Amino acid sequence: MVPAAATAEESTDTAQYVTVGQRRLAYATYGDPTGRPVLFCHGTPGSRLLGRLLDAPATERGIRVIAPDRPGIGDSDGAAVGIDDWPDDAAALLSHLDADRAGVLGFSGGAPYALACHRLAAVESVTLVSGAGPPGVGETGRAQRAMGALARHVPWLCSPLVRLQRWALARRDPDAALDLVAQRPPETEALSTDEVARLVKADVLAATARGPSAVVRELGLLAEPWPVDLRDVSVPVTVFQGRRDRNVAPETGAALARRLPEATLERVDSDHLGSLCVAAGRALRGPTPV
């Protein structure tokens, strides 16, 4: 359960922290502070800040979104944490918040991190929105494949490219960041297109605030065989896939759903980020727990 002392003031982009070993993991919370917990696994590049996109639908539906920065991202201390290590961080955060039952929502490159959490006793369901697939399952966009290959095989070359992208985005209009993840202005329940664009820009810049190494590491991990066997995922999974997604090919959602033991595919008439905006309410609810 969530502590009764939680207050609405906790729904903020300002980082809160939990200690994991010798390092700090930063997180923010959104939505209903006393609602059902849902752990949000951000994309790559991305950060806890994108959780703000879920604030209004989560509040309306009695959901508390818990959005951490993965190690080396945003305000979290750096560490060589792999996909299979992430559940330990997630467990520490959920325990810190007294969340003994929770859903998990993985967006885009957060998909493997969300699926890896299936082994935690607290996790009752997983939802993927515009979720990347492991190599050989579906397909990502050309730019994503190229960066993944560089990150996996020549990370020393990928790092300057990530730095250059950050430098350029920091100096450009927020629409430039939005163009990376959406082909049309996204529709949300509470935020204007300009607000979403500013949010996406802040999210991408936060991802590399500590330098490019964590993002490069994650890009490489996404491009190599995942340590998560899709056939072993032991909780219900709902897969939301945009029909007009250019970052993760539309067939990826179907391919993921076919390989997961207990999965439901829901197609969304939108692009990459738009699918998260359109499907936020349904995605936060997740499957009905057994």
Wavefront OBJ file of the C-alpha trace (Angstrom):
o trace
v 0.000 0.000 0.000
v 0.964 3.678 -0.242
v 1.673 5.587 3.001
v -1.319 7.585 4.225
v 1.005 10.523 4.819
v 1.438 11.044 1.072
v 0.258 14.465 -0.056
v -0.591 16.104 -3.352
v 2.568 18.199 -3.081
v 4.572 15.038 -3.808
v 3.420 15.145 -7.456
v 6.335 17.175 -8.737
v 9.208 16.982 -11.187
v 11.606 17.762 -8.335
v 13.692 14.715 -7.571
v 13.172 12.618 -4.475
v 15.719 9.929 -3.621
v 16.112 6.388 -2.388
v 19.490 4.885 -1.530
v 20.402 1.707 -3.404
v 23.689 0.337 -2.108
v 26.119 3.242 -2.188
v 24.229 5.362 -4.715
v 21.106 7.456 -4.978
v 18.210 6.697 -7.285
v 16.124 9.754 -8.159
v 12.399 9.575 -8.760
v 9.298 11.750 -9.027
v 5.655 10.930 -8.400
v 2.587 12.020 -10.349
v -1.147 11.522 -10.182
v -3.069 10.508 -7.058
v -0.622 10.314 -4.113
v -2.764 7.666 -2.393
v -3.679 5.728 -5.543
v -2.642 2.349 -6.930
v 1.117 2.489 -7.664
v 2.354 2.180 -11.237
v 6.108 2.216 -11.865
v 6.928 4.166 -15.040
v 9.997 3.031 -17.013
v 11.011 5.919 -19.272
v 12.360 5.597 -22.796
v 15.890 5.920 -24.186
v 16.857 8.705 -24.191
v 14.420 9.797 -21.499
v 13.985 10.516 -17.819
v 11.511 10.689 -14.954
v 10.227 13.999 -16.349
v 8.072 12.317 -18.997
v 5.955 11.025 -16.134
v 4.411 14.497 -16.106
v 2.545 13.430 -19.270
v 0.669 10.872 -17.145
v -0.185 13.198 -14.280
v -3.729 14.206 -15.300
v -4.989 10.766 -16.432
v -3.422 9.171 -13.357
v -5.107 11.668 -11.041
v -8.473 11.082 -12.702
v -8.169 7.299 -12.408
v -6.754 7.037 -8.877
v -3.253 5.998 -9.970
v 0.026 7.022 -8.387
v 2.774 7.113 -11.015
v 6.269 6.471 -9.671
v 8.807 7.641 -12.234
v 12.504 6.975 -11.522
v 15.574 8.079 -13.447
v 17.564 4.967 -14.280
v 21.235 5.014 -13.144
v 23.275 7.780 -14.767
v 20.116 9.470 -16.071
v 18.808 12.792 -14.769
v 19.496 13.061 -11.044
v 20.343 9.379 -10.430
v 23.916 8.425 -9.656
v 25.686 6.516 -12.392
v 26.245 2.762 -12.246
v 26.719 -0.060 -14.734
v 23.201 -1.381 -14.202
v 21.998 -3.757 -16.884
v 18.458 -4.713 -17.822
v 18.598 -7.776 -15.572
v 19.875 -5.634 -12.653
v 17.106 -3.047 -12.915
v 14.503 -5.055 -10.933
v 16.707 -4.716 -7.840
v 16.537 -0.925 -8.144
v 12.795 -1.098 -8.800
v 12.279 -3.318 -5.751
v 14.231 -0.912 -3.537
v 12.110 2.007 -4.739
v 8.784 0.193 -4.309
v 9.818 -0.958 -0.837
v 10.846 2.594 0.054
v 7.327 3.744 -0.864
v 5.632 0.801 0.899
v 4.128 -0.298 -2.415
v 3.560 -4.024 -1.893
v 1.531 -4.341 -5.120
v 2.172 -2.348 -8.279
v 1.771 -2.246 -12.021
v 4.641 -1.394 -14.358
v 4.408 0.734 -17.502
v 7.304 0.731 -19.973
v 7.452 3.297 -22.773
v 9.629 2.826 -25.876
v 13.142 1.848 -24.748
v 11.790 1.264 -21.253
v 10.089 -1.942 -22.451
v 12.820 -4.432 -21.440
v 13.214 -2.759 -18.046
v 9.466 -3.043 -17.461
v 9.380 -6.692 -18.559
v 12.373 -7.545 -16.355
v 10.300 -6.457 -13.345
v 7.898 -9.369 -13.860
v 9.929 -11.435 -11.393
v 9.263 -9.052 -8.503
v 6.622 -10.282 -6.072
v 5.104 -6.786 -5.926
v 4.462 -6.591 -9.665
v 0.996 -7.713 -10.737
v 0.991 -6.604 -14.390
v 3.112 -4.964 -17.094
v 1.986 -2.552 -19.789
v 4.097 -1.636 -22.806
v 3.383 1.471 -24.872
v 5.297 1.915 -28.137
v 7.668 -0.646 -26.663
v 10.883 -1.628 -28.385
v 11.451 -5.299 -29.024
v 14.623 -7.366 -28.639
v 16.719 -8.004 -31.757
v 14.754 -10.153 -34.171
v 11.366 -9.232 -32.697
v 9.731 -6.483 -34.708
v 11.776 -3.531 -35.880
v 12.851 -0.092 -34.737
v 13.342 2.986 -36.908
v 16.438 3.389 -39.066
v 17.992 6.090 -36.878
v 17.383 4.032 -33.737
v 18.982 0.956 -35.323
v 22.030 2.944 -36.395
v 22.561 4.476 -32.961
v 22.048 1.097 -31.321
v 24.674 -0.517 -33.539
v 27.150 2.265 -32.807
v 26.474 2.095 -29.083
v 26.933 -1.646 -29.026
v 30.067 -1.937 -31.170
v 31.813 1.470 -31.064
v 30.474 3.356 -28.004
v 33.420 5.749 -28.169
v 31.991 6.999 -31.481
v 28.384 7.088 -30.279
v 29.122 9.322 -27.278
v 30.123 12.404 -29.327
v 26.966 12.007 -31.418
v 24.800 11.985 -28.292
v 26.646 15.068 -27.019
v 26.120 16.795 -30.361
v 22.422 15.990 -30.348
v 22.082 17.411 -26.842
v 23.974 20.561 -27.809
v 21.735 21.086 -30.846
v 18.457 20.400 -29.037
v 19.383 22.725 -26.182
v 19.647 25.586 -28.675
v 16.615 24.821 -30.795
v 12.899 25.337 -30.399
v 11.174 22.593 -28.332
v 9.416 21.394 -31.497
v 12.767 19.963 -32.633
v 12.732 17.563 -29.689
v 9.077 16.706 -30.266
v 9.862 15.842 -33.897
v 12.086 13.007 -32.646
v 9.113 11.114 -31.210
v 5.978 12.409 -32.931
v 4.883 13.069 -36.501
v 1.735 14.964 -35.486
v 0.937 17.282 -32.556
v 0.010 14.921 -29.707
v -3.390 15.066 -28.038
v -3.468 15.019 -24.239
v -6.118 15.472 -21.593
v -4.437 18.403 -19.875
v -1.371 19.669 -21.772
v -1.202 21.821 -24.885
v 1.045 20.884 -27.789
v 3.510 23.592 -26.743
v 3.586 22.231 -23.199
v 4.208 18.704 -24.471
v 7.024 19.972 -26.710
v 8.687 21.740 -23.780
v 8.263 18.615 -21.671
v 9.849 16.368 -24.299
v 12.781 18.772 -24.688
v 13.344 18.846 -20.927
v 13.055 15.040 -20.820
v 15.686 14.469 -23.524
v 18.071 17.032 -22.024
v 17.682 15.495 -18.560
v 18.594 12.094 -19.998
v 22.116 13.310 -20.747
v 22.516 15.875 -17.961
v 25.311 13.753 -16.466
v 26.920 13.100 -19.820
v 26.184 10.615 -22.597
v 27.532 7.424 -21.026
v 24.277 6.126 -19.499
v 22.273 6.733 -22.678
v 24.974 5.102 -24.809
v 25.025 2.111 -22.465
v 21.237 1.757 -22.714
v 21.245 2.068 -26.497
v 23.798 -0.733 -26.621
v 21.790 -2.935 -24.251
v 18.663 -2.494 -26.356
v 20.543 -3.555 -29.488
v 21.966 -6.792 -28.085
v 20.079 -9.938 -27.014
v 18.011 -9.116 -23.949
v 18.488 -11.038 -20.694
v 14.676 -11.257 -20.461
v 13.168 -14.350 -22.088
v 9.761 -13.200 -23.307
v 8.399 -16.731 -22.855
v 9.140 -16.568 -19.120
v 7.270 -13.352 -18.345
v 4.902 -14.503 -15.616
v 2.360 -11.653 -15.326
v -0.334 -10.346 -17.676
v 0.996 -7.893 -20.256
v -0.908 -5.352 -22.323
v 0.868 -4.100 -25.445
v -0.210 -0.753 -26.940
v 1.187 -0.196 -30.419
v 0.707 2.826 -32.664
v -0.337 2.202 -36.245
v 1.686 5.247 -37.391
v 4.747 4.734 -35.185
v 7.987 5.494 -37.063
v 10.278 4.903 -34.078
v 9.069 1.378 -33.356
v 7.519 -0.357 -36.361
v 3.801 -1.198 -35.978
v 4.465 -4.923 -36.359
v 6.672 -4.862 -33.254
v 3.716 -4.767 -30.869
v 2.130 -7.781 -32.532
v 5.429 -9.665 -32.483
v 5.878 -8.975 -28.782
v 2.319 -10.019 -27.967
v 2.724 -13.325 -29.828
v 5.794 -14.248 -27.792
v 4.527 -13.278 -24.355
v 2.572 -16.027 -22.565
v -0.314 -13.848 -21.372
v -0.505 -10.759 -23.571
v -3.170 -8.555 -25.108
v -2.458 -6.313 -28.096
v -4.251 -2.984 -28.419
v -3.591 -0.972 -31.564
v -3.656 2.808 -31.307
v -4.275 5.138 -34.248
v -1.289 7.351 -33.485
v 2.490 7.693 -33.693
v 5.204 6.957 -31.123
v 4.600 9.532 -28.392
v 1.014 10.010 -29.486
v 0.239 6.426 -28.497
v 1.262 7.192 -24.926
v -0.922 10.303 -24.927
v -3.955 8.621 -26.462
v -3.732 5.374 -24.485
v -2.543 6.797 -21.148
v -5.762 6.134 -19.262
v -6.101 2.533 -20.433
v -2.367 1.885 -20.085
v -2.298 3.051 -16.486
v -5.138 0.763 -15.488
v -3.369 -2.276 -16.861
v -4.930 -5.756 -16.998
v -7.377 -6.729 -14.293
v -5.288 -8.570 -11.659
v -6.039 -12.256 -11.269
l 1 2 3 4 5 6 7 8 9 10 11 12 13 14 15 16 17 18 19 20 21 22 23 24 25 26 27 28 29 30 31 32 33 34 35 36 37 38 39 40 41 42 43 44 45 46 47 48 49 50 51 52 53 54 55 56 57 58 59 60 61 62 63 64 65 66 67 68 69 70 71 72 73 74 75 76 77 78 79 80 81 82 83 84 85 86 87 88 89 90 91 92 93 94 95 96 97 98 99 100 101 102 103 104 105 106 107 108 109 110 111 112 113 114 115 116 117 118 119 120 121 122 123 124 125 126 127 128 129 130 131 132 133 134 135 136 137 138 139 140 141 142 143 144 145 146 147 148 149 150 151 152 153 154 155 156 157 158 159 160 161 162 163 164 165 166 167 168 169 170 171 172 173 174 175 176 177 178 179 180 181 182 183 184 185 186 187 188 189 190 191 192 193 194 195 196 197 198 199 200 201 202 203 204 205 206 207 208 209 210 211 212 213 214 215 216 217 218 219 220 221 222 223 224 225 226 227 228 229 230 231 232 233 234 235 236 237 238 239 240 241 242 243 244 245 246 247 248 249 250 251 252 253 254 255 256 257 258 259 260 261 262 263 264 265 266 267 268 269 270 271 272 273 274 275 276 277 278 279 280 281 282 283 284 285 286 287 288 289 290
